[in-house]
Amino acid sequence: MSRDAANAITRLREGVVERARRHSPFLREALGARPDIAKNFLERGAAAAAELALLRDPELSLDRRLRRARNALALAVALGDL
């Protein structure tokens, strides 16, 4: 991929995150709670962000893991969709 194309993709992804932050209270809160998902989306795209969202933390109880995964996956999918 050329440097210009990579820069264009980066700008596009940054715009997506900014729109999500500006226009959706749910996504704004999710971005604050899971900045790692946003960073992964910015650097590697929606599929990588979704993969990160599905990683499990064995230290958490099942109900907390499920809520965390649900919110993280919702964020990753929304960013990919915008």
Secondary structure, DSSP 4 states (H G I P E B T S, - for coil): --HHHHHHHHHHHHHHHHHHHHH-HHHHHHHHH-HHHHHHHHHH-HHHHHHHHT---TTS-HHHHHHHHHHHHHHHHHHHH-
